[in-house]
């Protein structure tokens, strides 16, 4: 992305505004535009960086990065990884989850709020699982977290899978 046209447009607007103030104002504007160029460039880069961060928050798990090459910004977009297993037959439904044990007497039952970012397809699967069990999404997630924390399932191990298309690497958790 070339910043020069934006800086030149700002310089032109400043010259037009200074022309209304007479010859002295125009000369002052000419002397100020050179030192303002680096400040203007930095302000534009800050705005672009903030925009990339905001887009990344909305695009998660994909991302947008702002890179600087030869004093010029460029954007690098990393899309969310495609689920390579979507064309496979659906897995058999898991066994009915065991309800989480009630807290022990005297145990603090205070709750905390967390923010959880999920890919859209996973959110849909969680909603379906909760509906199938006849509970709210929150209850379903609490039960799943409690079961995982209590070790009611085999421990997860990490593995690296190389996709057959494009040679991309995916790292994740496998049971």
N, C-alpha and C positions, 0 to 999 in steps of 0.2 A: 504494500500500500504506500503510495507516494504522498508524503505530507506537504511537499512544496506547493501544490495548488492552494491548499488551505491557508498556508502562511502568506502566500502572495495575495490571496483575497483579503486577508486581515490587514496587510500592509496597504492595499488599495483603499479599503474602507477608512483606515486611519488617515490617509492622505486626503480623501474627500472631506472628512470631518474637519481636518486642520485647514483646508483651503477656505472654509467659511470664516475662519478666524484671522485671515490675512497672511501676509508674507512671513512674518515672524513665527506664527503658529505652524505654518507649513515647514519652515526650516527646522523648527524644534521637533516636529513629527518625523522628519527625515533622519535627524540625529538619533531619535529614540528607537526607530524600527530595527536597526541592526542589533542592539543589545536585547531587544524584546524577542528576537527570533528564537533564541535558545530557550527562553522562558515559555514561549508559545508552544514550541516543540515538546517540551517537558509536560506542559499542561495537557496537550493532546494525547501524549502517551499515557499519562495517568488516567484520562477519561477512557481510552481504549482498553487499558488494563482492567479498569473497574467493570467495563461492559463485558469483557471476556469472562471475568469471574462470575458475574451475574448470569450470563448465559450458561456457564458450566454448572452452576447450582441448579438451573432448570433442566439441563440436559443430562444430569447424572443418570447412569454411570458413565456416559460419554463426557467429553471435555473439549474446551476451546482454550488454546494457549496463545499468548501474544509473544512473539519473538522479535528481536531487534537485529537486523543485519544491515551493515553500512548506514547506520543512523536512520533506517527505514523500518517500520513495523511490518510484520506479516503474521497472519493467523494460521494456526495449525489446528484442524478439527479432528478429534479422535472420536469416531462414533462408538456407541455402546456395542460391546461384543455380541455377535449374533449367537443365539442358542443353537449349537450344532446338533442338539438332540431332539429338536422339535419335529423332525420328519420321521422319527421313530414311533413305534406303537406306544400308547400310554402305559405307564407302569401300573401293575395291579394296585388296587387301593390298599393303603397301609391298614394294619389292624387298628381297631378302635383304641384311641388313646386312653390311658389310665388317668382318672382324675388326679390332680395334684393333691398331695396330702394337706390336710388343714394345718395351720400353724400351731405349734405347741403352746400350751397355756403359758401366758406371760410373755410370749414372743411378740415383739413389736409388729403390728399389722399396718404400719404407715405405708403409704404408697408413694412412689415417685413417678415423675413424668419424664419420658425420654422421647427423642425424635428419631424415627427410624426411616431411612430412605430405602425404598424397594424398587426394583425394576417393575414396570407395568405388568408384564406377564406373570411375575411371581405374586404380585398383589392379587391378581385375579384368581390364581390357584389357591391362595390362602383364603380368600373370600368363599370359594367353592367348598374348601375343606371345612371351614367354620359352619357354613350352611348345612353341609352333610351331617355334621355332628350336632347341629341344633344349638350352637352357642354363638356368642358374639365374636368378632375378630379379635378383640382384646383378650377375651377369655381363652380363645384358641391359642393365641401367641403366648400367653402366660403359661398354659399347660405345656406347650412345645418347649419353651425355655426351661421350665422346671424339669421336664423329662430329660432334656439334654444335660442340664446341670447335675441331675442326680445320677447320671450314667445309665439310664434305662435303654440306651442304644449302644451299638458298637462304637468305639472311638473313631473319630474321623481322622483320615490321614491325608496329607497333601500329595498331589501328583501333578505332573505336567503333561498336557495332552497337546499334540501337534495336529492342527486341523489339516484335512486333506486338500483344502482349497486355499491357496495363497501362503501356506506354511506359517500361519499365525500361531503364536504360543498363547495358551490359556493356562492359568494356574488357579487351582481352586481346591475345594474340599470334596472328598469322595468317601462314600461309605462302602 
